[in-house]
Amino acid sequence: MDIDNNQNPEGLYQALSVYCAGDDYPCHMPGHKRNPDSGEMARYYGIDITEIDGFDNLHHAQGLLKEAQERANRLYGAGETYYLVNGSTCGVLAAVMSVTQPGDEILMARNCHKAVYHAVIMQGLKPWYYYPARIREYDIYDGVSAERIGSLLDAHPSCKAVVITSPTYEGIISDIEAVARVVHTHGKVLIVDEAHGAHLGLVTKEPQGAVAAGADLVIHSLHKTLPAMTQTALLHVNGSLVDRSRLRRYLSMLQSSSPSYVLMASVDSCVRFLEEHGARRFTFYQEQYQKFCDKTVRCRHIRIGKMTELSENDYDLIAWDIGKIVISVKDTVMNGARLYAVLREQYHLQMEMAADTFVLAMMSVMDTEEGWQRLADAICEIDDRIEKETCAKTAPVRERQAAACQEVYPDSLMMPAQAFHKDQEEMLLQSAVGRTAAGFISLYPPGIPLIVPGEIVDEAVIGQVLESRKMNLNVQGVSEAGMICVVRE
Ligand SMILES: Cc1ncc(COP(=O)(O)O)c(C=O)c1O
């Protein structure tokens, strides 16, 4: 991490703080006027300004914000880097739309986040899907195989771009270098949704991030894994395949015309924090992870997801992010929802999500030793209890369907945009077999659609939705009364 303090040595946050502490009176937006008497949120308004003199304009950055973006760019080593104040969602939309024309074809992994599907609808694209394999030991998606991507591009040579997610929500990292090689051999653009991997490759070279691995467009949610406010993200572009002025045009359409200076200061502050403290924090992070593994290795029932725990070596992942702790209770008397509840109610540990056979703890460079220890201790104690329960009840191993991870995908009747724009009607999920979905049904988190507009509702997807609802997972796209949107016939 090379620190270059020549430009804007104090950073955006300091500039805002100094300005706002001065005597300039705000005859401009925002309406709270930084007045301490503006309600219970007033203390958060102190550095919230708009595009005033000296503070540049994100949509035409020439000064402070240009320098701040260049600073982020140096940290990641991309061709160009853009600030995003509307999360990775906005970066994904801009990336996909900037490299396609309405009606184009793209190749995308079926486990992409819904933002990619939204871009498909907005641009009226024809998606061809890469269906990821499953890591059976943990009921999660595997990484992406470069070889299979190559075969799919051979079969669908009109595709303009390839979109994949790495790391996945559960931390599975694909061999981006190999995928980029294949995609570029076919003359296509590689977009990597690395929303969960903004920390990759910053200090430790392995696993490397998608920018270094040669992807053309890479999207990072800073807020997911680094010290930055919710909604902050970055979009990086590499190489010459992407028309950067077109990309900028989409960004200026998709980002707010009043990007929050608080959020932008948070991005700058995050970048500066990493420059200054990154090496120390990453070392600490890895030490804590190792201690956590050393403690939990004694568990006899609960298993922590690790590459070394995989019984087969024919999976496509090349690494498993240490920040995604998959705590598996597969083949025990417990399920993910119960483990989630126990961790929350008895140990006051709030997990990121629960799936059928595991819970996901997200740990970052900012976690404390206490946090890591509490998690390890709780897992070990619960594991002891499972042992007792198992002995007492000799409970049979339950055969379960993994709700968060699809194996069978619905057939598609029409393009997502076609279905989305058709007349729609609501009907009871159970009565919708054979009907064409007009909306998405997703589990949130992780926000991967179980069904996409244009796909045919079948028994398998209905079973999956009902099972997920029974487990109290957050199913989006089905009303309280169990209704879904289908294309009117
Ligand atoms: C893989 C992936 N991509 C994109 C997004 C959207 O990110 P954001 O919430 O920063 O808009 C998410 C959010 O969960 C995600 O998991």
Ligand as a Chemical Component Dictionary entry (heavy atoms), coordinates in Angstrom:
data_LIG
# 
_chem_comp.id                   LIG 
_chem_comp.type                 NON-POLYMER 
_chem_comp.pdbx_formal_charge   0 
_chem_comp.three_letter_code    LIG 
# 
loop_
_chem_comp_atom.comp_id 
_chem_comp_atom.atom_id 
_chem_comp_atom.alt_atom_id 
_chem_comp_atom.type_symbol 
_chem_comp_atom.charge 
_chem_comp_atom.model_Cartn_x 
_chem_comp_atom.model_Cartn_y 
_chem_comp_atom.model_Cartn_z 
_chem_comp_atom.pdbx_ordinal 
LIG C1 C1 C 0 -23.268 -10.593 -4.586 1  
LIG C2 C2 C 0 -23.930 -9.270  -4.361 2  
LIG N1 N1 N 0 -23.875 -8.344  -5.324 3  
LIG C3 C3 C 0 -24.440 -7.126  -5.179 4  
LIG C4 C4 C 0 -25.103 -6.805  -4.023 5  
LIG C5 C5 C 0 -25.718 -5.447  -3.883 6  
LIG O1 O1 O 0 -24.881 -4.702  -3.034 7  
LIG P1 P1 P 0 -25.326 -3.358  -2.304 8  
LIG O2 O2 O 0 -26.139 -3.778  -1.134 9  
LIG O3 O3 O 0 -24.013 -2.734  -1.917 10 
LIG O4 O4 O 0 -26.076 -2.548  -3.280 11 
LIG C6 C6 C 0 -25.191 -7.738  -2.989 12 
LIG C7 C7 C 0 -25.923 -7.405  -1.746 13 
LIG O5 O5 O 0 -26.139 -8.183  -0.882 14 
LIG C8 C8 C 0 -24.594 -9.009  -3.154 15 
LIG O6 O6 O 0 -24.669 -9.945  -2.209 16 
# 
loop_
_chem_comp_bond.comp_id 
_chem_comp_bond.atom_id_1 
_chem_comp_bond.atom_id_2 
_chem_comp_bond.value_order 
_chem_comp_bond.pdbx_ordinal 
LIG C1 C2 SING 1  
LIG C2 N1 SING 2  
LIG C2 C8 DOUB 3  
LIG N1 C3 DOUB 4  
LIG C3 C4 SING 5  
LIG C4 C5 SING 6  
LIG C4 C6 DOUB 7  
LIG C5 O1 SING 8  
LIG O1 P1 SING 9  
LIG P1 O2 DOUB 10 
LIG P1 O3 SING 11 
LIG P1 O4 SING 12 
LIG C6 C7 SING 13 
LIG C6 C8 SING 14 
LIG C7 O5 DOUB 15 
LIG C8 O6 SING 16 
# 
